[in-house]
Amino acid sequence: MSTPIETDVVIVGAGPVGLFAVFELGLYDLKCHLIDILDRPGGQCAELYPEKPIYDIPAWPEISGQALVDRLMEQIAPFSPEFHFNRMVSGFRKLDNGRFEVETDEGELLHCHAVVIAAGGGSFQPKRPPVPGIEAYEGKSVFYSVRRMEEFRDKDLLIVGGGDSALDWTLNLQPVAKSVTLVHRRPDFRAAPDSVNKMFAMKEEGKIDFQVGQVTGLKGEDGQLTAATLKSPDGEIEVACNRMLPFFGLTMKLGPIADWGLNQHENLISVDTEKFETSIPGVFAIGDINWYPGKLKLILSGFHEAALMTQAVKRLAHPDQKLVFQYTTSSTSLQKKLGVQ
Ligand code: FAD
């Protein structure tokens, strides 16, 4: 078990709402650690619609999902948030000193005054491809994410899918792996055109192989893959491989947070509308994960919720300090924190 990290607030989820919470909490000198199961910030905006325009962010007539995330990261930079990516929040308990302990699935412990759940629709879980017997290989030679590229060094890698993840990892793992074969059911891709062009250029240079087809079977023993069978336009073919990375998209599940004993409403966490606190004092829920009468699952609603939650967390963390409401336009102390003074 690792030595606990001491901080003011642990935010579960680095989607747009979790990111903006860092800003609001930062204005009140509250230091944040964010935990996200994904490998980058931005939640749904970055994962599901990075290039789609959003038209209802105040003062941004049009901004893409990824651009919004980039702006939020820029806005919170003065508060130096610490990110723990590729981690799912699993356990949580109240300590004798009144603080909370949050645990990740990698065994890290974080101690904090308040927990802010900004987990959106829940954790994104990889969709399993319909390949018979794939369960036996999962976590041993079939993986749905890349936590450490080194784990794929000198491996014969089969990457399956046609989206950004499949293409990005084909390009990034090619220099590390012994061989890379990309498989997609057709020669058209949903991924960024630049990545697709680079992938075809690598194929031309003989650095990777690309096969049109669908994986229909796996061969191996004790969870260790030796080959995959593909149904291709030329009939059934076999590709030798000892690691497979299927990227078939993500579904959303509440995951372990569902077992924390929080009051729920149709799989969402019930909160009050004064502080956005859950049924456990000191645990807050903001953004798409929460429910209250009239809730709208909009980014701007989550931003508002982050501002009100912050007032309550400040009182909780520093009950002895007077809470002074200030505008960023006129407060020199806030401007110093933002590094603009
Ligand atoms: P999310 O963006 O879902 O982020 C939650 C994060 O928490 C994720 O990164 C997830 O990995 C992480 N997480 C969850 N559980 C755990 C766990 N146990 N441990 C660790 N991490 C965890 N809204 C608008 O306002 N305007 C629009 O035009 C608009 N268009 C949209 C278009 C599409 C196609 C979609 C899908 C949504 C759209 N939305 C729009 C909705 C908007 O994206 C959401 O309201 C917003 O993303 C919610 O932000 P969030 O931070 O609450 O949650």
Residues whose N, C-alpha, C, O or C-beta is under 5 A from the ligand:
A	BS01	FAD	V12 G13 A14 G15 P16 V17 G18 I35 D36 I37 L38 G42 G43 Q44 C45 L48 Y49 I54 Y55 D56 R87 M88 V89 A118 A119 G120 G121 G122 S123 F124 L254 G255 I286 G287 D288 I289 K297 L298 I299 L300 G302
